[in-house]
Amino acid sequence: MAAVGALGVWCVVVAFIARACVPRSLDLRVYRDAARLAVHGGAVYTATFTPQHFPFTYPPFALIVFAPLVLLAEHPAIWAFDAIGAVALVVALTVTARHVLHWPRTKSLVLAALLAGLACLALEPLRSTLLDGQVNPVLVAAVVVDLLVVPPSRRGILVGLAAAVKLTPLVFVGYLVLAGERRAAARAAATFAGATLVAWLVAPADSRTFWLHQAFSPGRRGASRTAFNQSWWGLVGRLPPADGWVRTAVWLALCAATVAVAAVVTRRCLRDRHHLDAIIAVAVAGLLVSPISWTHHWCWLALAPIALVAPRPRPGPTVAATALALVVAVAAPYGWHLTGPGSVVAGFSLTLAGALMLAVMALDGWRLDRRVAALEPLEEATATGARVPAR
C-alpha cells in the first residue's frame, strides 16, 4: 500500500514539474548559461544571466560540474536535472531511514520515496528547490551518504566535493571534527582544496575573480534583506538600525551563540550515537550563520520526519520544536508579505523556528544529563549495597 501511495505522490510531483518547474527553473537556467559562457572562455563572474539578470554565485568548480547541462536542450536538461535531484532526495532519505529505523533496504526505500514525494509537495523549501532548479538535494545526499554510509577510512571526500560546488556544506567539516574524525575532516578539506585547485587551473581568471573579490560578498547574491533570506544576516538587516557596525556586531553575536549551542548539541548527539540529529543540528546552524540562506537551502528539513519517528525516547519539547519547524516550512508565512509589528517574526519564522529547535535540543540535553548525574550516586550505592544518605 505504501508503494502505491508513493507512486501516486510522485505522479503528482511529475505533474507539478511539468506545469510549474519546466517553465521556470531560473537557477538551472543560470547554471546552464554560466557553464556555456565558461566553455567559450567568457568571464562568468562579471556577467549576468536570464532576462532577470541573475549572477552566477557558486565556486568555479561548479562550472565544471554543470558543464554537461550544456549538451542538452533546455527542457530535457530541466527534466534530467530534476530527476537527478529527486533520486538524490530519495537516496538521502533511504540512507537515513536505514540508519535510524534499521529497516530492510526495500522497506526503507518505499518509505523514503513516499516521504520524498510528500516533501516535494508540502515543504516550501523543497517546492522552491524544484521550481528554481536547485542543486540542494544532490548536496544533501552527498553529505548524508558520506557521514552515514562511507567507511571512516574514506569519509570526507563527498563532503569536500559538495563544498567545492556550493560553500555551505563546509560546515560539516566541523561535524567531523566534533565526531573525533580528524582524518576525515582533513580529507574533506583536502578534497575541497583539490577541487578548487582543479577549477583554478581550468579557469584561472574566473577563479581569481570569485575567490579574491566575490566569495564573501553577500550583496553579490541578491537582496540579502528580504524574507527569502532565512538567516541571521537577513533578519538583522530588517531590524533598526540595519546598517553599519551595529548590524555586524549583532550578527556576529548571534552567530557565535548559534555555533556554541550547535556544538554542544552535536557533541551530545554524537556521544549518544544519534547521528541524524547531529546532522540536522549542524545543517540548521550552518543555515543560520550563513549570510545567505534562501528558503530552498532549508531542504535539510526533509530529514526531520525520520528523526521524529526514530525508535527511541525523545523529549517532548524537542519533538514539539522540530514539528514546529516542519509546520513553518509547510505554511511558509515568510512568503505572505505581511506588514505591521509582527511582520518580522512571521517573515523570518523559519530562521526563528530553526534557532528555537537548536535551543530546545540543547536545553533538553542539559536536563537529561542532570537527571542522569543525579541518579548515578543512587545506582552506585545500590550496586555496592551502601546506604544512600537522606536529603
N, C-alpha and C positions, 0 to 999 in steps of 0.2 A: 504493500500500500504506500509506503514511504517513497519507493522508487517511482510509482505512478505520480504521486504528488510532486516529486522533484521534476519529473518530465513536464508536467503541466505548468509548473512555475517557470521553467526555462523556455517554454513556448511563449509565455507572456514576455519574458525578458527579450527574446529574439524579436518579437513584435515591437517592443519598446526601442530596441536598437534600430530597427528598420525605419520606424516613423520619426524618432526624435534624434537619435545619435548620428546616423549617417548624414543627415542634412547639416549637422552642427560640427562636432568633433574639432573645435577650434585649436586645442592644444596639439592634437595629432597633425593637423594641417601645418602648424608651426614646426613640428618635428620634421615633417617631410620637406617643407620649403627650406628650412635651415640646412638639412642634410644635403639637399640638392645644390644649394649655394656653396656648401663646403666642398662637395665633389668637384665643382667647377672652379674652385680656388678663390671664392669670394670671401669678403670679410663678414663673417656671420654676426659678430657681436657689435657691429656698428649698423646693422640693418634691422628692419622690422618686417614682419610677415603677416599675411592675410589682410583683407580690407580693414581690419580693426587695428592694424599696425602694432601687433604684439612683438616684443623682442624674444629672442631665444635665451633662456636664463640658466640652462643646465651646463655642467662642465663639458669641455671639449671631447672627452671620451664618449659622451652620449651621442655625439655626432657619428662616431664610428658604429655604435650600436643601432642607431636609427637609419643608417645608410641603406640597408636592404629595402626600406619602405619606398625608396625612390624607384625601385624596379617594378613596382606595381602601380596600376592606375589608382585614382583617388578612392573610389568606392571599394574595390577589392582590398586596398590597403586598410581601410577603416574596418571592414569585416574581419580581416585577418588579425588586426591589432586587438580588436575587442574579443575575438575568440581566444587569443593568447592570454589576455587579461582574465577572462572567465575561467579558463583552465588553471591559471596560476592561483586564482582565489580558491577554487575547489581543492587544489593541491595543498594550499596553506591550511585550509580547514580540515582536510583529511589527516594531515600530519598532526595537527593539534588534537583532533578527536582521538586518534590512536594513542597519542601520548598521555592524554588526560583520562580518557574513558577506558583505555585498554581493550577496545573492541577489535574484532577481526577487520581485515582490510576492506572487505566488501561492505560490511555494515557501516564502517566509518565513512566510506566513500559515498554511500547513499545519503547519510546524514549531512555530510559536507556539501553535497550537491544541492540538497534541499535548503540548507541554511544559506549557501552562497546565492542561490536564486532569490530567496526572500530578502537577503541583504541588499541585492542589486535593486530591488523594487522598493523596499521600505526605508532603508537608511539613506538620508540625503548625501552623505559623503560618497557612498557607492554609486548613487544615481548620477551625481555630478562627475564622478570619475568616468562613467560610461559616456555621459553627454559630451564631455570635453575631450575624450580620447586620451586619458591619462595613463601613465606607466606605473602608478602606485601598486596595483595588485601584484605585478611581477616582482617589485621590490619587497613587498611583504612576504611573498612566497620564498624568495631567495633567503631572506633573513631567518624565517621560521624553519626552513629546511636546514640551514646551516647550524642553527642553535639546538635543534631538537633531533636531527637525524644524522648529520655528518659526524663521523668519529672525531674525538678530540684531537687526534694526530693530524687531521686535515681541516679542522674547523677554522673559520675566519676568512677563507678565500671568498665565499659568496657574499659575506658582509662587505668585504673590501671592494668587490666588483659593483655591488649595489650602490655603495657610496661614491664610486667613481662616475656612475651615471647620474646620481642625484645626491647631494651632500647630506641630506637628513639621516640616512642610515648610519652615518659615522657615530651616532650616539650609542650604537650597540658595541662599539669598541669598549665603552665604559661598562656595559653589561659583562663582557668577557673579563675585564679587569676585576670587577666585583665578584665574579664567579671563581676567581683564582686561576683562570686560564690565561696566564700572561703570554704564553707562546702563541695561543690562538689570537690574542689581541695584537701581538706583534705581527702575526701572519696577515691579519686583516689590514693593519696599517701599511705593511709592505705591499700587499696586493693593490691597495688604493694608490700608493705612490707609484707602483709599477705601471698600472693602467694609465695614470696621469702622465707618466713619462712617455708612454707609447703615443698618447694623443699629442703630447708636445712635439715629438719627433715627426708625426704626421702633419700636424697643423701648428707650427711654431708661432705664427703671427696671432692666430685666434687664441692660443693658449696664453700668450703674453697679455693680450687684452683682457681675457677673462680673469686670470689669477692675479694680475697686478692692478687691475682697475675696477672690476665689476663683481667679483665673487662675494664681497662682503658689503654690497651696496643695496639695502632693502628697496630703495626707490627705483632701482632698475627693474624690479619685478612687478611693478604696478602700484596702484594706490594702496599703500600698506595700512591706511587708517580706516578702511571700510570694514563692515561687519563680516565680510567673507574672509578676512584675515583673522582666523581664530587662534590668536596667540597673545601673550602678554604685551608685545610691542603694539599690536593692533588695538588692544584695549586701552593701554596707557595713552595712546595717541588721541583717544576720544575724551580724555579727562582734562580739565583745565588745571594748570597751564599745560598745554600739549607740546610746547616747543622748548628747546634749549636743554640746559644741563639737568633741570628738574625731571623732565621726562626720562632722560637717560639714567639718572640716579634711581628713580622709582623702578624702572625696568630692570636694572642690574640687581636691585634688592629682591625683586620678585623672582628673578632667575636664580639667584643664589639660594633663596629659600626653597624653590622648587627642586633644584639639584640636590640639596641636602635631604629633603624629605624623600625624594625618589631613591636616593642612595640607601637610606635606612630601609625603606620598603623592599627594594630589590635585594639587598643583602639578606633580609629576613626570609623573603620568599625562596631565595636560592638555598639558604640554610635548611629550610623545611622541604626542599625539593619541589616547590610549586613553581616550575619554570615558566608556565604560561602566564601566571600572574606577574612574574618578574618581567617578562617580555612586554606585557601590556603597560606596566608601570613605567618602564624605560621609554616606550614609544610615546606615551602621553606626556612625560616630562620633556622629551625632545620636541614635541609639538608646541608645548607651552613656551619654551625658551627660544625657539627658532624665531627670528624676526618676521619670517613669512610662513604661515601655516594656513593655506587656503583650506576651505572646508573639505575638499576632496582628499587632502592629506590625512584626514581623520578616518580613513578607511580601516585603520587598525582596530576600530571598534567592532568590526565584523568578527573578531576573535572572542569578544566578550561573552556572547551567549554560551559558548562551550565552557568557558571558565565558570559561568554561573551554575552549570549542571554537573560540575565535577563531583565525583562521589566521595566528598569529604566535607566535614562541617565547615561552614563559612559564617563568620559573624554577620548578624543581621544588618548592621549599619553598612558594611562593605557591600552586601548584596543590594541594599537599597540604593547606595550611591552609584553602583555600576548600572543598575537598572535605570536610574535617573539619566545617566549619560546616554543610554540607548534611547530613552524616550525623547530626549532633546534632539538626538540625531534623526529620529523619525519625524518629529513635529517641526524641526528646523525653524524655531522662532527668530533666528538671526536673519532669516530671509523675509520676514514680514514687514520690514521697513517701518517700524513703529516710531512714534515721536513721543516726547514728554519725559518725565523724570525716570521712568522705568525702561526707557528705550535702550540704554547702555547695558543694563542687566540682560534684557531679552536679546539684544543684538550680539552680545558675547556670551550667550548662555552655554555654548559648547566649551569655550575656554573655562568658564566658571565651573561647569559640571566636571570637566577633567581635573581641575585643581581640587575640587571637593572630593572626588574619588581618591586621589592620592592622599589627601589629608586624612580621610576616614580610614583608609588602609593602614596608614601609619599609626593612627590612634588605636585601632582595633588590635594591631600587632603589639603595641605597647601594653595595652590592657591584658592581653593573653600572656605575655611574658611575665608581667607582675603576678598574675594568678598562678602561673607555673612556679615562679620563685617562691611564692608563699606556701605552696604545697610541698616543696622539696623537703623542708625540715620534718614535716609530718610523715612523709614517705620514708625518709631515712630512719626516723625514730621507730616507725612500725617495723622496718626491716631488721633493726638491731634489737628490738624488744625494749627499748628505752622508753621512759615516760616523758611525754611532752608537757612542759610546764604550762600551767594555766595562765591566761592573759586577762 
